[in-house]
Amino acid sequence: MTQQAHENFQQEDFQIGRVRELVKDLFLPNPIIYWLDFLSSAILGWGAFVLALMAPVFSSRQIFFVALSCLALYRAVLFIHEIVHFKKGAFKVFRWVWNIFCGFPLMVPVFLYQSVHFDHHKQNFYGTEKDGEYFPFALKGRKWIVIHILFSFLVPIIFLVRFSVLTPLSLVNKRLRSFLMARMSALIIDMDYRRPESSWKNTEDWKIQEFLVCLFAWAFLGAILAKTIPAMTLFLWYCVGALIFMVNSIRTLGAHRYQNPKENAMSYPSQMLDSVNIPGNRWMTPLWAPVGLRFHATHHLFPDLPYHALGEAHRRLIRDQGENSLYGQTVCSGLLPTLGQLWKHAAAG
């Protein structure tokens, strides 16, 4: 039997219903874990931001607090991934508190991710032109990997301009409004992606969130112009935001193998194999892949599993399936080996 035939046989033999039975007791989210984890991360992040603002400019102390603020807020921000997976009507207060602590001040309200991420998990959408969170880096060449990372440093500026300038202007210009809705209202990695009109109507509280982010942006910039808060606040805000997006861009590169040419839909086993688990070290790995995202293949297998249960689910599947199983093939020893494989595959692009 050839290697390809063996892989096809394994995929056909992989029973999603059976493995789901192994983790059926893990699907209930624990609100206490969510609230404690998120609030402690957000408070630590903004507390470190204030301490960085108070420290001497470019001092080692300021650099330390900026790094601490970045890591803590990065963890808090990535709860947006959990929010979009909540069942409709669940955790409503949590969603708004997240927006107040992260979405509004960092210009990434929940609506930027709603619907868009849901499409990423649809079997007929994943890895295709309809999936804005997928780009075939392994087929397009190394330059796109570099561009993807460097673009992170522009994202905070783009969203600040989007909400402070373009949002109010779009109210009197329909063409600009349509452009904002389709091209500047989604957290994605495929720059050719256009958000479908159907998702504009299905996203709850879109206009309210957009208005509040715009209001925050003007209050923030107005306070700086009025010298109510120091101008250094804007610079540190950019630094923390850019670092968050940069770290997340690297994490994103390690989340999938990005080998689908976007022409064909993939089966669930194929989607799982195209995703990566990096269990790593329980203390260090969550710094760059927080909120369960180091178990990305497991998440794609069970999208509705809460983040705090992914580690246990992974361990159960490995015990049951074995390290040499189809599921076991999703595991990589670390981020650097994963990025190295992607870089190697992209060389021929």
N, C-alpha and C positions, 0 to 999 in steps of 0.2 A: 504494500500500500504506500502511495506517495505521501509526502508531508502534507500537501494541500488536501488530498483525499482524507487523510487522517484528521485534519482540522475540521473539514466539513462534517465528518462522521461525529466528531465530538460535539459540534454545534447542534446537530440534529438530536443527539442523545441528551443534551442539556435540558433539564425539565425545570422551568421557572416555577411552576406550581409546587414542585417538591421542595425546592430550596426556600421558597416563601414560607412553607410550613415550618421550617427550622427556626424562623425568626418571628412567628406570628404573635408572640407575646411582647414584642419590642416596639410596637407601633404607637403606643400611647405617649404623647409628649408630656414631659414633667414641667409645669409652669414655674415651679420654684427654681429649677436649674436655669431655665431661660432668663428669668428676671435677675437672679443673682449674677449670672455670668455676664449678661449684657450690661447691667447697670454698673457693676464693678469695673468692667472694661471701659465704658464711656466716661465714668467719673475719673478713673486713673488717667485716661487719655487727655481729657480737657484740663485736669489738674496739672499734668506735666506740661501742657501747652502754656498755661499761665506762668508756671515756673520758668519755662524757656523764655517767655517774654520779659520776665523780671531779671534774668541773668545777663551778664555783660555780653555785648554783641560778639558773635563768633568765638566765644570762649568755650572751653572744653565742657563746662557745665551746661551751656546752652545747647551744644551739640548733643550731649547726653539726653537732655530733656526732650529735644526734638525727636530723637530716635525712640525714646520711651513713648512719647505721645503718638508717634506713627504706628508703633506696634500695637498699642492698646486700642487706638481708634480703628486700626485696621481690623482687629478682631470684632469690635463693636459694629463696624460698617457691614461686615460680611454676614451679620444676622439678617440682612436683606434677603439672602439666599433662602433662609428658613421661612421668612415672612411670606414669600411668594408661593411656598409649598403648604402653608397653612390651609386647612379646609375653610371654605367660604363661611364667614361669620365668626370664625374662631380668632382669639387673640387680638381683638379690635383695639383695645387700649394699648397693648404692646406695640402694635404697628404705629400708632400715633406718637407714642413716647419715643420710638425709634426715629421717627421723622424729626421730632423736636431736637433730639440729641445728635443725630447724624445726618439725616436726609436733608433738612433745611440748611444747617450751617455749612455742610460740605457740598451742597448743590447736587445731591444725588437722591431725590425723593423716590419713594417706593414705586411710583408709576413708571419710572424709567426701566424697571425690571419686570413688572407685571406683564403677563401674557407673553412677552418676548422669551422669558426663561421657560415658560410652560411649553412653548413651541419646541424648545431645545430637547424636550423629553418625549415629544411625539414620535412614534416609530416612523411615520411617513415623512417627517420633517428633519429629524436628526441628520446632520452631516450634509444636508442639501442646501439649495439656494434659499430655502425658507427658514433656515437656521442661522440667525445672526451671530450666535455664539460659537460658530465653527468656521474655521478657515483652513484649507488644506496646505499648511505650512510645509509638510513633508514633500509635497509635489510642486510647490511654487518656487522654492529656492530660499537660500539663507538670508537674502536681503530683506525678505518680508518678516523674518524673525527679528532682525535688528530694528526694522521700522516699527514693528509692533511694540517693542520695549521703549524706544525713543519717543513714540507718540504719547506715551503715558505722561510725559512732562508737559504736554500741551492741554491735556484733558481738563485740569482745574480751570485754566484760563478760558477754554471753550465753553464750559458750563457756566462760568461766571458771566461771560458776555451773553450767552444764550438766555439766562434768566433775568439779568439786570437790564439789558438793552433790547434784545430781539423779542422777548416775550411781550413787553408793552407795545412795541412797534407792530407786532403781528396782529394786534387787535384792530388795526386800521388798514391792514394789507392782507388780503386773503391768500395771495400767492406765497407770501412769506410765512403765513400761518400754516399752510399746507406743507411747506418745506420743513418747518420746525417739527411738525407732527411726524413726518415720514423719515426725516434724516437726522434730527437732533433730539430725539425723545426716546432713546434706547441705549442701554449699556450693552454694547456688542463689540466684537472684534473684527467682523467683516465690514469693511468700509463701504462695500457696494450694497449693503443691506438696506432695504426700505421697509419701514414698519407698515404692516397692512392696515388699511383703514378700519377694518373690523375691530382691531384691538383698541382703537381710539375710543370707541363707543362702549367697550366692555370694561374698561378700567375705571374702577370706582374712585370718586373724589379727585379725578385728574385735575380739573380746573381749580379746585380748592388748594391742592398741593402746589400747583404751579404758581398761584397767586401768593401763597405764603413764602415760597422760596424767593420769588421776586421781591416781596416786601422785606425779607431778611437781607437780601443782597443790597437793596437801596439803603436800609438802615445801617448795615455794616460799612458800606462805602461812605455814606453820609457822616457817620461818626468819625471816620478817619479824616475826611475833609474838614470837619468842624473841630478836629484835634481833641475830640472827646476821648478817643483811644489812639495810641501811638501808631504811626505809619508802619512800624516794624510788625504790627499785628498782621497786616496784609501779606507781608513777605513770609512770615512764619506760617500763615495759613496756606500760602502757595506751597511752601516746602513740605509741610506735613501732607497736604493733599497729593502732591506729585509723587512723594515717596510711597504713599498708600497705593496709588495706581501703578507705580513701577513694580512694587513687590507683587501686587496682584497679577500684573501682566506676566511676570516670570512664573508665578504659580499656575496661571492659566496654560502656559506652554507645557507644563508638566502634567496637566489634567487629562489630556487625550494624546493619541498618536497622530491625529490629523492626517490620515492617509486616504480618506474618502474623497474622490474627485468632485463631489457635490452633484453628480449626475444621477446617482441611484440611491434609493432609500435602503437602509440597513436593517437587518433583523435585530431583535433584542440581544441575542448572543453576540452578534457582530458589534453592536453598539458597546456591549460590555467589554469585548476584547479591544475595542478602539479607545477605551477609557483606562485609567491607570490608578492603581492603589499604591500608596507609598506609606506604609505603616510607620517606618522610621523610628525615631526616639520619641517617647511619649511626652517629653518636656520640650525638646528643641523643635521637632517637626511642626507642632501646632503654631509656632511663631510665624511661619510663612504659609501654613495651610491650616488656619484655625477653623473652628466651628464644624469639625468633622470632614473638611474638604480633602484631607489626606486619604480618605477612603472614597475616592471619586467614582471608581468603578462600582463599588457597593451601592453608592447613592444612585447611580444610573440603573442599577438592578432593582432597587427599592426607593424610588423618588419620594415616597410619603413616609419614609422612616426618619424619625427625629435625629438630629445630629449627635445627641448624646448616646444613641444606641448603635451607631455605625461600627464602632470598634468591636463591640460584643458580637454583632452580626457577622463581621469579617472573621472573627476567631472561630465562630461556629461553622461557617462555610468552609474554612480551611480544614478544620477537623473532619468534617463530613466528606468533602470533595477531594481533599489531598492537595499538596503543593504542586503536583504535576497535572492537575485537572485543568479544564477549560477556565474555571474561575481562578485557579492558581496562576494562570498566565497573565493575569492583570497586575500581579504584584511586581513592583520594581524596588530595588534596594535603597534608592535615594533619589533626590531631585537632580543632582548632577549627572548620574548615569542616565536618567530619563531624558534630560535636556541633551545629553551627548548623543543618544540614539536619534532624537529628532534632528539634531544638527547634521548627523551623518546621513540620514535619509534625505534631508533637504539639499545636500550637496549636488545631487543629480538634477535638481529642479531648474 
